[in-house]
């Protein structure tokens, strides 16, 4: 189930459509509680499991891949799949 958090107060054209205007928006209170829970010190501590994995990951390759368009990423994927198929066929030929 998806939830949508509306931050701020309702104004202008929304009032005429049956949405009541809040004088002191409870959404702002919810926002401050939400942000304070995210920013609490216990949440800012790095997770040791994640840190252990990050040691072995070349994040520059991830950043480089994220700079590509979706189409370019699909083209790279198709090239990789073609290469894997060629390796599979070569392995089958070598095993005969």
N, C-alpha and C positions, 0 to 999 in steps of 0.2 A: 504494500500500500504506500503510495507516495504522498508526502505532506508538503504543502507549500507554505512557507513562512513569509508573511507580509510584514515588512519592517516599516515603521513610520505611521503617519496618520492618514486617514481618508479625507480627501478634499474634493472640491469642485463638482464635476459632473457625476461622481459616484453617489452623491447625496440624493439626486433626483431619481435614482433607479432603485430606491428602497433600501439603500445601505446607509446605516446611521453613522453620523460623525462622532468620533471619540474625542472628548476634550483632553483627557490624559490617556493616551493610547496604552492599553495593556500590552500591545505588541512591543513597545519600547522596553517595558519591564522584562518581557520574555527575551528580548534581544540582549539586554545587559546580563541576565542570568546565563543565557547560552554562551555568550562571549567569555564571561568569567569562568565558566566551567571548562571551556576549551583552554583558556590561558592559565589555569591553575598549575602550580609548580609540578605536581605529580604527572601531569600530561606532557610536560616539556622534557622529561627525562627520556633519553634515547632507549629504545628497546634493544636489549643485548642480542637478541636473535636477528633482528633486522641489521644491526651493526655488523654482525658476523657475516651475513650474506653480502652486505655492501662492500666488504673488503675484496671480494672475489669478482666483482662486477665492474666491467669497464663502462662507466657511465658516459664517457665521451661518445661511444658508439650509440648509446640510447639517444643522446641529444642529437647526434647526426641523423639518425633515423627519423626523429620527430620533426626535423626540418623539412623532410620530404613531404610532398603532397600525398593524398590518399592514393591517387592513381600510380604515383611512383612507387609507393610501398607495395601495391598489388603487383606491379611489374617485377619488383625484386622477389616477391613471394613466388610468382610463376617461374622465374628463372631458377630459384632454389628447388622448386618441385621438379623441374625438368632435369636439373643436375642430379637430384636424388634418384630419379627414374633411370638415368644413364648409368649411375653407379650400381643400381640394382641389377640392370641388364648385364653389366660387365661382370658382376659377381656371379650371376647365373651361368654366363658363358665360361668363366674360368673354372667353375665347379663341374663342368661336363667333361 
